């Protein structure tokens, strides 16, 4: 049937003389992509991608959960989740795998954000690690294995979660750089870096075998600078430890750490470490005896962003757990079930 237009044809139907339907379709697609590139900023494109991933997982998964470690990446991920499903709260709970050795400021923000977001907060501690008194000073890598890796696996099994959002990013560490956004895990939560699915054109295959689960990383394509700029532009609440301040510090195994709980340190170490006050902040957060501080004067977000632009070292340089297992610590841990 031939359609006649009165006046000008609609914009999407206007073509040059002799242009075929196939060419017209291709050219329209190119114009649409160009228009999208002009109207969305870099951060808006990253935000849009992350929201698309979250909605895709909710549509495909049976029982999703968001891992909430209370760091800056978790803060951005929670903000994106609330935005993705607004005005309703996100249709999944928050899961905090507690090692009992987090910074006190992290626990305070965790509880505050759980209330503010209206989401259910699940807190899980590995009972075996608690019973054996596993700690980062006496047990080394076993602390991370028991409290974090085994604790996470136990929590996922206990609640039957088949998809877990995580805040890992490709630019953080070499093993994370080669992991897909949809990272499939075996029934025992293991990861095989040689057995990953292609992710072309923002298409994600969420089909899995019985017993398998998926770790999903919505902000995988973000950089540390992207994270800080997004936090600044959107007023995302974060732990104050990311800003420089005078804090009690001590040196242990060649790194500078914050004495967050001095009585507990004395009890575990058997002595009181030499403590000095220094202006420090953290680029990444974890268990306080395993997270090195950096000397800094950056007290505001613009100053943190400026410092990030000038830095020549990895943000995870202070994470002791990355140096386990002969320098391949993170990849080995991920193969064993670490997030």
C-alpha positions in Angstrom: 0.0 0.0 0.0 1.4 3.4 -1.0 1.1 6.1 1.6 0.9 9.7 0.5 1.9 12.5 2.9 0.5 16.0 2.8 3.3 18.5 3.1 6.7 17.3 4.4 7.3 13.6 5.1 8.2 12.8 8.7 11.8 13.4 9.6 12.6 9.7 9.8 11.2 9.2 6.3 13.2 12.0 4.6 15.9 10.5 2.4 18.1 11.7 -0.4 17.1 10.9 -4.0 17.9 7.3 -5.0 18.6 6.1 -1.4 17.5 2.5 -0.9 15.4 1.4 2.1 18.4 -0.6 3.5 20.6 2.5 3.2 17.9 4.7 4.8 17.7 2.3 7.7 21.4 2.2 8.2 21.7 6.0 8.0 18.9 6.5 10.4 20.6 4.2 12.9 23.8 6.2 12.5 22.0 9.4 13.1 20.4 8.0 16.2 23.8 6.9 17.6 25.3 10.3 16.8 22.4 12.0 18.6 22.8 9.8 21.6 26.5 10.5 21.7 25.8 14.2 21.6 23.1 14.2 24.3 24.7 11.9 26.9 27.8 12.8 28.8 30.5 10.2 29.6 29.1 9.7 33.1 25.5 9.6 31.9 26.4 6.8 29.5 28.0 4.8 32.3 25.0 5.4 34.5 22.6 4.3 31.8 24.6 1.1 31.2 24.7 0.2 34.9 20.9 0.8 35.3 20.3 -1.3 32.2 22.3 -4.1 33.7 20.5 -4.0 37.0 17.1 -4.1 35.4 18.2 -6.9 33.2 19.3 -9.0 36.2 16.0 -8.3 38.0 14.1 -9.5 35.0 16.2 -12.7 34.5 17.2 -13.8 38.0 15.0 -15.5 40.6 16.5 -14.2 43.8 19.1 -11.4 43.3 21.0 -9.6 46.0 23.4 -6.6 46.2 26.7 -7.1 48.0 27.2 -4.0 50.2 30.8 -3.6 51.6 30.2 0.1 52.3 33.1 1.3 50.2 32.8 4.1 47.6 32.0 1.6 44.8 29.2 0.1 46.9 27.9 3.6 47.6 27.7 4.4 43.9 26.1 1.0 43.1 23.5 1.6 45.8 22.7 5.0 44.4 22.3 3.6 40.9 20.0 0.8 42.2 17.8 3.3 44.0 17.7 5.4 40.8 17.0 2.4 38.6 13.8 1.4 40.4 12.6 4.8 41.8 10.1 5.5 43.3 10.0 2.0 44.7 13.0 0.7 46.7 15.2 -1.8 44.7 13.5 -5.3 44.6 16.4 -7.0 46.3 18.1 -6.9 49.7 21.6 -5.7 50.7 24.1 -8.3 51.9 27.0 -7.3 54.1 29.5 -10.1 54.8 30.9 -8.9 58.1 34.5 -9.8 59.1 34.1 -8.0 62.4 37.2 -6.0 61.5 35.7 -3.2 59.4 36.3 0.5 60.3 33.8 1.8 62.8 32.8 4.6 60.4 31.8 1.9 57.9 29.4 0.2 60.3 27.8 3.6 61.0 27.2 4.4 57.4 26.0 0.9 56.6 23.2 1.1 59.2 22.3 4.6 58.1 22.0 3.8 54.4 20.0 0.6 55.1 17.3 2.7 56.8 17.5 5.6 54.2 17.2 3.2 51.2 14.3 1.3 52.7 16.0 -2.0 51.7 16.4 -5.1 53.8 19.9 -5.4 55.2 21.3 -8.9 55.7 24.4 -9.2 57.9 26.3 -12.5 57.8 29.3 -13.6 59.8 31.0 -17.0 59.3 30.3 -18.8 62.6 33.4 -21.1 62.2 35.7 -18.1 61.8 34.1 -16.5 64.9 34.5 -19.7 66.9 38.2 -20.1 66.0 38.9 -16.4 66.7 40.4 -15.9 63.2 42.1 -12.5 62.9 44.3 -10.7 60.4 47.4 -10.6 62.7 47.7 -14.2 63.7 46.2 -16.0 60.7 47.3 -14.0 57.6 45.6 -15.0 54.4 43.3 -17.4 56.3 41.5 -14.4 57.7 40.3 -13.4 54.2 39.6 -17.0 53.2 37.4 -17.7 56.3 35.7 -14.4 56.9 35.2 -13.1 53.3 35.4 -16.0 50.8 33.8 -18.7 52.9 31.5 -16.2 54.6 30.2 -15.0 51.2 29.6 -18.5 49.9 27.8 -19.5 53.1 25.5 -16.5 52.9 24.7 -17.0 49.2 23.8 -20.7 49.9 21.8 -19.9 53.1 19.5 -17.4 51.4 19.5 -19.1 48.0 20.7 -16.1 45.9 21.3 -16.9 42.3 22.6 -13.5 41.3 24.8 -11.1 43.3 25.6 -7.5 42.3 29.2 -6.5 43.2 31.1 -3.2 42.9 34.3 -4.6 41.2 35.8 -2.5 38.4 38.1 -3.5 35.6 40.7 -0.8 36.3 41.2 -1.9 39.9 43.3 -5.1 39.5 44.5 -7.4 36.7 42.2 -10.4 37.4 39.1 -8.1 37.5 40.2 -6.6 34.1 39.5 -9.9 32.3 36.3 -10.8 34.1 33.0 -10.3 32.3 30.1 -8.1 33.6 28.1 -11.3 34.0 30.5 -13.6 35.8 29.2 -17.2 36.1 30.1 -19.3 39.1 29.9 -23.1 39.6 27.7 -24.7 42.1 30.6 -24.4 44.6 31.0 -20.7 43.6 34.2 -21.2 41.7 35.3 -19.0 38.8 37.0 -20.3 35.6 38.6 -17.3 33.7 38.9 -19.5 30.6 35.2 -20.2 30.5 33.5 -16.9 30.0 30.7 -15.8 27.7 31.0 -13.1 25.1 29.1 -9.9 25.8 28.4 -8.1 22.5 26.3 -5.0 21.9 25.1 -4.9 25.6 23.5 -8.3 25.3 23.8 -10.5 28.3 23.1 -14.2 28.5 21.8 -15.0 31.9 21.0 -18.6 31.4 22.7 -20.9 33.9 22.8 -24.5 34.8 21.2 -25.8 38.0 23.1 -24.8 41.1 25.1 -22.1 39.3 25.0 -18.5 40.2 26.1 -15.2 38.6 28.2 -12.4 40.1 27.2 -9.2 38.2 29.4 -6.1 38.1 27.3 -3.1 36.8 30.1 -0.6 37.2 32.8 -2.8 35.7 33.6 -0.2 33.0 34.0 2.7 35.4 37.4 4.1 36.5 38.4 5.4 39.9 38.1 8.9 38.5 34.6 8.2 37.2 33.5 7.0 40.6 34.8 10.2 42.3 33.2 12.5 39.7 29.9 10.7 40.0 29.9 10.9 43.8 30.7 14.7 43.5 28.0 15.4 40.9 25.3 13.3 42.7 26.1 14.0 46.4 26.5 10.3 47.1 27.0 9.6 50.8 30.4 8.0 51.5 32.5 7.0 54.6 34.5 10.1 55.8 37.7 8.0 55.9 38.0 8.8 52.2 38.9 12.4 53.1 42.2 13.4 54.8 42.2 14.1 58.5 44.5 13.8 61.5 44.2 10.2 62.5 46.1 7.8 64.8 48.4 5.6 62.7 50.9 2.8 63.2 53.3 1.0 60.9 53.1 -2.7 60.3 55.0 -4.8 57.8 56.2 -1.6 56.0 52.8 0.0 55.5 50.9 2.7 57.3 47.6 1.7 59.0 45.0 3.5 61.1 44.6 2.5 64.7 40.8 2.3 64.5 40.3 0.2 67.7 43.3 0.6 69.9 42.2 -1.7 72.8 41.4 -4.5 70.3 44.8 -4.0 68.6 46.6 -4.3 72.0 44.6 -7.5 72.9 45.4 -9.2 69.6 49.0 -8.1 69.2 49.9 -8.5 72.9 51.4 -5.0 72.9 50.6 -1.4 72.2 51.9 -0.3 68.8 53.7 3.0 68.5 50.9 5.4 67.4 51.5 8.7 65.7 49.0 11.3 64.5 49.2 11.9 60.7 47.0 13.5 58.0 45.9 10.4 56.1 43.0 9.2 54.0 42.0 5.9 52.2 41.6 5.2 48.5 40.0 1.9 49.2 38.4 0.4 52.4 38.4 -3.1 53.9 39.4 -4.6 57.2 41.2 -1.9 59.1 44.4 -4.0 59.9 44.6 -4.9 56.2 44.0 -1.6 54.5 46.9 0.8 54.2 46.4 4.6 54.5 48.0 7.2 52.3 49.3 10.5 53.6 47.2 13.2 52.1 45.8 16.7 52.6 42.7 16.2 50.3 39.8 17.1 52.6 37.1 17.8 49.9 35.8 16.0 46.8 37.4 18.4 44.3 40.8 17.9 46.1 40.3 14.1 46.1 39.5 14.3 42.3 42.6 16.4 41.7 44.8 14.0 43.7 43.3 11.1 41.7 44.2 12.8 38.4 47.8 13.2 39.5 48.4 9.8 41.2 50.7 7.2 39.5 49.9 4.2 41.8 47.0 1.8 42.0 44.2 2.5 44.4 44.6 -1.0 45.8 48.3 -0.6 46.6 47.4 -0.6 50.3 45.3 -3.8 50.2 47.3 -6.5 51.9 45.0 -9.3 50.6 46.0 -8.6 47.0 49.6 -9.8 47.7 48.7 -13.2 49.0 49.4 -16.4 47.0 52.6 -15.4 45.4 51.4 -12.2 43.8 48.3 -13.8 42.2 46.2 -13.4 45.3 43.1 -11.9 43.8 42.7 -14.3 40.9 43.2 -17.3 43.1 40.7 -16.0 45.6 38.1 -15.4 42.8 38.6 -18.9 41.6 37.9 -20.1 45.1 34.7 -18.0 45.4 35.8 -14.5 46.5 33.5 -11.8 45.0 
